[in-house]
């Protein structure tokens, strides 16, 4: 419980410190730069995720097609 209290106090202190830093024009500029870098990072991660998802979807579609072809071939051989 003591660790949770310290965690909450640390979060609150961080927000207060960020608020004071944001009031200063130089601090505002630094925080804006940090925000831009974080946004760029999350955009890159999102693009990579979507690329991997598309790649996996393509592989899954190929497997489905191969399965259907094999099933159709097996059905025609059984007839």
Secondary structure, 3 states (H helix, E strand, C coil): CHHHHHHHHHHHHHHHHHHHHHHCHHHHHHHHHHHHHHHHHHHHHHHHHHHHHHHHHHHHHHHHHHHHHHHHHHHHHHC
